[in-house]
């Protein structure tokens, strides 16, 4: 079983329908979301035995979130409940389909997550990331869970999925991020997030713009090398712990850098992007699912993967993310959609 730990929230997404005449404000449609939630749902849809570990509100949004997990075949026995409201994220969709977010997270249920006494027998991997590792007091509890499970031999994966607006002290967060590296087996970042964590400027000066899918979607095309700042930082992070680092690069696809100096890049899948919500989370799930298919949900097994193995794993992840981008909201693919 793969356990995904972190927040579940409601995305408020602008309606594609035109506003009423004279009204400049679009209607906002509630959609289930949160990076870890989307990852768990995507894993369930792909057929991986998956459990979600979080704290979810008892309000109507919380019930809808649980219903979505159960409908995707995800075990919810590790979900804690609370009477506080559900976190809301208001999405702003750019013309290229990429999404920015404003969060309403004060006093919400997911922030009060407590470390579970034990994960079930048979857990082989733990995936974490996004807001849950930023917002206290829950962030410290998730950090304890990460370290405890890593040190008892569970394969760990992290996608920080940086939300700068939620991080009051960037340097403190970067230091905390570096402290997690010795306990990671797999690190996944968007190129934008890697630049932010490295303290390098985004855009042309930093070597990475906000291409379609800059938030984590491989959306078509290929080519272009990684910015020097990203490569230098990636090698430093790999030396500190993870066996591999996967970078999502918008239209340039996906690149994996390995601790032994290897590098493999696959192109993105051509797709008409509706929006990129949940695309990077789909990549997380697809990587774990395909690593499992290769018998590689362990540090040693990931370290032993060859270039052909990584090509297959990354291509699968690119295809899965493209499906998510082809439809509105975080709607990851089912296994049958990727079987062809």
Residue pairs with C-beta under 8 A, 6 or more apart in sequence:
1 49
1 50
1 51
1 75
1 120
1 122
1 123
1 124
2 43
2 48
2 49
2 50
2 51
2 123
2 124
2 125
2 126
2 127
2 288
2 292
2 297
3 50
3 51
3 52
3 53
3 78
3 119
3 120
3 123
3 125
3 126
3 127
4 36
4 37
4 39
4 40
4 43
4 50
4 51
4 52
4 53
4 126
4 127
4 128
5 36
5 52
5 53
5 54
5 126
5 127
5 128
5 132
5 142
5 145
6 34
6 35
6 36
6 37
6 39
6 53
6 54
6 128
6 129
6 130
6 131
6 132
6 133
6 142
7 34
7 35
7 36
7 37
7 54
7 87
7 110
7 130
7 131
7 132
7 135
7 138
8 32
8 33
8 34
8 36
8 37
8 52
8 54
8 56
8 62
8 65
8 86
8 110
9 33
9 34
9 37
9 65
9 86
9 87
9 88
9 89
9 105
9 108
9 110
9 131
10 30
10 31
10 32
10 33
10 61
10 64
10 65
10 86
10 87
10 88
10 89
11 30
11 31
11 32
11 33
11 89
11 90
11 91
11 101
11 277
11 329
11 330
12 28
12 29
12 30
12 31
12 88
12 89
12 90
12 91
13 28
13 29
13 30
13 31
13 91
13 93
13 275
13 277
13 328
13 329
14 26
14 27
14 28
14 29
14 91
14 92
14 93
15 26
15 27
15 28
15 29
16 328
17 27
19 25
19 26
19 27
28 90
30 61
30 64
31 277
31 329
31 330
32 41
32 64
32 65
32 68
32 330
33 89
33 277
33 278
33 329
33 330
34 87
34 89
34 110
34 130
34 131
35 129
35 130
35 131
35 159
35 161
35 280
35 281
35 284
36 52
36 54
36 127
36 128
36 129
36 130
36 132
36 281
37 52
37 54
37 65
37 68
37 69
38 278
38 281
38 282
38 285
38 330
38 332
39 127
39 129
39 159
39 281
39 282
39 284
39 285
40 50
40 51
40 52
40 69
40 72
40 74
40 285
41 68
41 69
41 72
41 74
41 285
41 330
41 332
42 278
42 281
42 282
42 284
42 285
42 286
42 320
42 324
42 332
42 333
43 50
43 74
43 285
43 288
43 289
44 50
44 69
44 72
44 73
44 74
45 72
45 73
45 332
45 333
45 334
45 335
46 285
46 286
46 289
46 320
46 332
46 333
46 334
46 335
46 338
47 73
47 289
47 335
48 285
48 288
48 289
48 292
49 75
50 73
50 74
50 75
51 74
51 75
51 76
51 77
51 78
51 120
51 123
52 69
52 74
52 75
52 76
52 78
52 79
53 78
53 79
53 116
53 119
53 145
54 78
54 79
54 80
54 110
54 113
54 132
55 79
55 80
55 81
55 82
55 109
55 110
55 111
55 112
55 113
55 114
55 138
56 62
56 65
56 66
56 79
56 80
56 81
56 82
56 86
56 109
56 110
57 81
57 82
57 83
57 84
57 85
57 86
57 108
57 109
57 110
58 81
58 82
58 83
58 109
59 83
59 85
59 86
61 85
61 86
62 81
62 86
62 109
65 86
66 76
66 79
69 76
69 79
70 76
77 120
78 116
78 119
78 120
80 113
80 114
80 116
81 109
82 109
82 112
83 109
84 107
84 108
84 109
84 111
84 112
85 107
85 108
85 109
86 108
86 109
86 110
87 103
87 104
87 105
87 108
87 109
87 110
87 111
87 131
88 103
88 104
88 105
89 101
89 102
89 103
89 104
90 101
90 102
90 103
90 104
91 99
91 100
91 101
91 277
92 99
92 100
92 101
92 102
93 99
93 275
94 100
94 210
96 210
96 211
96 212
96 273
97 212
97 213
97 219
97 273
97 274
97 275
97 276
97 325
98 210
98 212
98 213
98 214
98 215
98 275
98 276
99 215
99 275
99 276
99 277
101 163
101 165
102 165
103 131
103 163
103 165
103 166
105 111
105 131
105 135
105 166
110 131
110 132
110 135
110 138
111 135
111 136
111 137
111 138
112 137
112 138
113 132
113 138
113 141
113 142
114 141
115 141
115 144
115 145
115 148
116 145
119 126
119 149
119 154
123 149
123 154
124 154
124 155
124 292
124 297
124 298
125 154
125 155
125 156
125 157
125 288
125 292
125 297
126 145
126 146
126 149
126 150
126 154
126 155
126 156
126 157
127 156
127 157
127 158
127 159
127 284
127 288
128 142
128 145
128 146
128 156
128 157
128 158
128 159
129 158
129 159
129 160
129 161
129 284
130 159
130 160
130 161
130 163
131 163
131 166
132 138
132 139
132 142
133 139
133 142
133 143
133 160
134 163
134 166
134 167
134 173
135 166
143 176
143 180
146 156
146 158
146 180
146 183
147 183
149 156
150 156
150 183
150 184
150 185
151 183
155 185
155 186
155 297
155 298
155 299
155 302
156 183
156 184
156 185
156 186
157 184
157 185
157 186
157 187
157 188
157 284
157 287
157 288
158 180
158 184
158 186
158 187
158 188
159 187
159 188
159 189
159 280
159 281
159 284
160 177
160 189
160 193
160 197
161 190
161 193
161 216
161 280
161 281
162 192
162 193
162 196
162 197
164 170
164 196
167 173
170 196
170 199
174 197
174 199
177 197
178 237
178 240
181 187
181 237
181 240
181 241
181 242
182 240
182 241
183 241
184 241
184 242
185 242
185 243
185 244
185 298
185 299
185 302
186 242
186 243
186 244
186 245
186 246
186 287
186 288
186 291
186 302
187 237
187 238
187 242
187 244
187 245
187 246
188 245
188 246
188 247
188 248
188 280
188 283
188 284
188 287
189 197
189 245
189 246
189 247
189 248
190 214
190 215
190 216
190 247
190 248
190 249
190 280
191 208
191 214
191 226
191 227
191 230
191 247
191 248
191 249
191 250
192 202
192 208
192 210
192 214
192 215
194 230
194 233
194 234
194 247
195 201
195 202
195 206
195 207
195 208
195 227
195 229
195 230
196 202
197 233
198 229
198 230
198 232
198 233
200 206
200 207
200 227
200 229
200 230
200 233
202 208
202 209
202 210
203 209
203 210
206 227
206 229
207 226
207 227
207 228
207 229
207 230
208 214
208 227
208 230
210 250
211 219
211 250
211 251
211 252
212 219
212 220
212 250
212 251
212 273
212 276
213 219
213 248
213 250
213 251
213 268
213 273
213 276
213 279
213 321
213 325
214 250
214 276
215 276
215 279
215 280
216 248
216 276
216 279
216 280
216 281
216 283
216 321
217 248
217 250
217 268
217 273
217 276
217 279
217 280
217 283
217 321
217 322
217 324
217 325
218 248
218 249
218 250
218 251
218 252
218 253
218 254
218 266
218 267
218 268
218 269
218 283
218 317
218 318
218 321
218 322
219 250
219 251
219 268
219 269
219 270
219 271
219 273
219 276
219 279
219 321
219 322
219 325
220 251
220 267
220 268
220 269
220 270
220 271
220 322
221 251
221 252
221 253
221 267
221 268
221 270
222 252
222 253
222 265
222 266
222 267
222 268
223 252
223 267
224 249
224 252
226 234
226 247
226 249
226 255
230 247
231 257
234 245
234 247
234 257
235 257
237 245
238 244
238 245
238 257
238 258
238 259
239 259
242 259
243 258
243 259
243 299
243 302
243 303
244 256
244 257
244 258
244 259
244 302
244 303
244 305
244 310
245 256
245 257
245 258
246 254
246 255
246 256
246 283
246 287
246 314
246 317
247 254
247 255
247 256
247 257
248 254
248 280
248 283
248 321
249 255
249 268
250 268
251 268
252 265
252 267
252 268
253 265
253 266
253 267
253 268
253 314
253 318
254 265
254 266
254 268
254 283
254 314
254 317
254 318
255 263
255 264
255 265
255 266
255 314
256 262
256 263
256 264
256 265
256 310
256 313
256 314
257 263
258 303
258 305
258 310
259 303
260 303
262 307
262 310
264 307
264 310
264 311
264 314
265 314
266 311
266 314
266 315
266 318
267 318
268 318
268 322
269 318
269 319
269 321
269 322
270 322
271 322
271 323
271 325
271 326
272 326
273 325
273 326
274 325
274 326
274 327
274 328
275 325
275 328
275 329
276 325
277 324
277 328
277 329
277 330
278 324
278 329
278 330
278 331
278 332
279 321
279 324
279 325
280 321
281 330
281 332
282 317
282 320
282 321
282 323
282 324
282 330
282 332
282 333
283 317
283 318
283 320
283 321
285 320
285 332
286 316
286 317
286 319
286 320
286 321
287 313
287 317
288 297
289 316
290 312
290 313
290 316
290 317
291 297
291 301
291 302
291 313
294 301
294 305
294 309
294 312
294 313
295 301
296 302
296 304
296 305
296 309
305 313
316 338
319 338
320 332
320 333
320 338
323 332
323 333
323 337
323 338
324 330
324 331
324 332
324 333
